[in-house]
Amino acid sequence: MGRILIVEDSQQNCDLLKEILKDAAELQIASSGNQAVRVYNEALAEKKFFDLILLDIGLPEISGIEILGRIRDSERTSGIPLGQGVPVVMITAYERRFLEAFDKGCDNYILKPFDPDYLLKTVKKYLP
């Protein structure tokens, strides 16, 4: 079973994502940007890699775009070549920021409100 890090500050959205993905993967939740970066870096250091990160853009403390940049920086520092790091799917209501997200290294972009079947299909493409 794969591992997914969900980075989402809305409890309602977290509950929805957990319900949709409960049978697809082991889920870990980070409700803030700082927590997400810490959890990711700990997993990277312990070589307990996530198979996918679902990342909201509008988060407290640090935006999802900045988190994505920090994740890619951590991978570079750890010797992970560009394009071989953890896949990141942005899940957001910010339609206009998709180019910025792809520029920072996201792999996919899903707009809220999302179709649960489409989300599950997208997630399964990245899981072992």
N, C-alpha and C positions, 0 to 999 in steps of 0.2 A: 504494500500500500504506500502511496506517495505521501509527501509532506507539503503542506501549504501554509504559508504565513499570510494571514489576512490582516491588513493594516486599514482600520476603519474606526472612526470615532463615534459614529452613530450606533447606539445599542440596537435599535430597530433593524438597521442594515446588517449588523453583525449576526443578529438572530436569524434573519432571512438567509444570509450566506451559509451559516452553519446548518440550517435545515436542508438547503439545497445540496450541500457538499458533504453531509455527514457520512455517507456511504462511499464517497469517492476517494477520501484521503484523510490522513491525520491532520487536524487543524490546530494551528496556534494563532492566537489573536494578540495584536498590539493595537492599543487604542490611541496612541500618540506617536508623533514622529520620532521623538527621542527614544521611546521604548522600542519602536521598530528597528532603528539603527542598532541599538544595543543587542536586541534579540538576534538580529541577522549576523552581527559581528561575532557574537558568542557561538552561534551555529557554525560559522565559517572557521573559527579558531579550533573548534572541536571536531571539525570535518563531519558534522551532522547536517549535510546540505539540505536545503529546501528544494523541492522539485518545481515550485512555483510560488510567486508572490502576487497577491491581489492587492493593489495599492490605490487608495483613494487619493485624490489631489488635495481636496480641501480639508486639511488637518490642523489641529492646534499646534503651536510651537514651530513646526517645520512643515513646509508644503510637501506634498507627495512628489513633486518634481525635484525638490532638493534632496529628499530621501533617496530617490532613484539615483541621483548623481553621487551621493555618498556610497550607495551600494556598489555602483560601478567603480568608484575609486577604491573601495575596499578590495574588490576583486582584482583590480590591476595591481595593487600593492601585494596581494597574495599570489601573484603570478598566474592568475586566470586570464587567458587571452580574451580580448574583446570578441563578443559573440558566443562565448562558451560559458558565460556566467548563468546564474539562475534566470529563467524566464520571468518577466514582470508584465502583468496585465493591469493596466490602469482601469479602474472602475470609478467613473465620475460623472457628475452632471455638467462639467466644464467642457463643452463641445469644442470651444475655440482653442483649447490648449493642447490639442493632440499633436501638432507639429513640434511643439516644445518638448512634449513627452517622448516622442520618437527620437528627437535630437539627443536627448539624454540617455537613450538606450532602452526604451520600453519595447516589448515584443508585440503587444496588442493593446487595444483600447476599446472598452465597452462603456456605452453611455447609460446613465441612470435615467429613468427607470429601465431596468433590463428584463429581458425575457428569461425566465429560469432555465428553460430548455437550451436556449442559446448559450447561456453562461456555462451550463454543465458540459455542453458539447465543446466549447472553447477550452475549458479547463482540462478536459480529458485528453486534448491534443498534446498537453505538456507533461502528463503523468506517465510513469513507467507502466 
